[in-house]
Amino acid sequence: MKFTPDGGTITITQKSENEKITVCVSDTGFGMDEATRKRIFDKSYQGDTSHATEGNGLGLALVQRILELTEGTITVKSAPGKGSSFTVTLPVSLDREGEL
């Protein structure tokens, strides 16, 4: 939310399939250049230092590590001036009767 200007939009969508759940969070914010996209999952990296007092750069690194431990993934698509979209995919565990 801190990278989406006033009047911008944040959209969350979720899709369930037999073996995975996918959640996408998109914004109409400032977006990121390629150099920033390549480093956003690095510990303590902050591509936009104007918000440095609002965090310590650990959020996305922690998210990525948790997803790795649960066999999930996270990807990002972004371009300057066009916002960003983060997609998280998690495997679905079925119980013995085939239910979620």
URSUL-V377331 format. One line per field, one symbol per residue. ss: DSSP state (~ for helix, > for strand, _ for the rest). psi: psi as a letter, one per 30 degrees, with the letter a starting at -180 (. if undefined). Layout:
# URSUL-V377331
ss = ???
psi = ???
This chain:
# URSUL-V377331
ss = _________>>>>>>>___>>>>>>>>______~~~~~~_________~~~~~~____~~~~~~~~~~~___>>>>>>_____>>>>>>>>_________
psi = efgklkflkkkklkkkleglkkkkjklhaflkleeeefffgkkgkjejffgffglggfeeeeeeeeeefggllklkklkkggalkkkkkkkkkkafggl.
